[in-house]
Amino acid sequence: MKKTLCIFLLLLLFVASVSSQISSVKDLIGKWTGTTLGKTGILEFLDSTHVNVTFPDGTFIKGLYSIDFTKNPIWIDIINIKGNQKSTLEGLIKVIDKTTFRWMITHSGTRPKDFSPNKNTSTLTFKKKSMSP
């Protein structure tokens, strides 16, 4: 009986932790802020396809995004369109909890395979900014 109860409690904890994670585009919608070296970056997911990105160095992108939650870590592409030019910033997302994730981008043009830091990547931890009534 004790063994069954322990298994049930472990299963319940697992389900609760999984359900509190970012697992869909709906969970991303909103403003997220991340700070590195005293400078703040902002990711604002406006809807299921549009995003505004302000990098810590002040660079601003108003673009599109696509995200693949079936990958582990999650794949995210930010598509910047200026006139006839289109560039894609490939990255990864690692969910910490429902209000925190890490975003790794590459400077080499090739998506990183995992969250192993190297000279061609940058990683920022983002927290969801709460909306005041």
C-alpha angles and dihedrals in degrees: 000000000000090000091053091048092050092050091048092050092048090050091049091051091049093051091047093051094047093048091053094058131096102263107150142035088256089065091055098051109114140045122315125186130199130181129206127171090353094305125109128225124194132207113189114186102200098183139327094307111017127080138172115209126192111185120210089254090059097256110145128206125186103191152119129281139200125196133192113205091180090073123081110242094029115253119227129180123193111202116204114196119190113172107304093343123095126185129179125212107204119206150151133241124207113191116222097176138322093292101034136059138160119233121200120190130184129231093196098065093245119104113245114246095219142349095283104133119232139158092274097057141065125200128199129180113223129201124197111250110230117235116235117222 
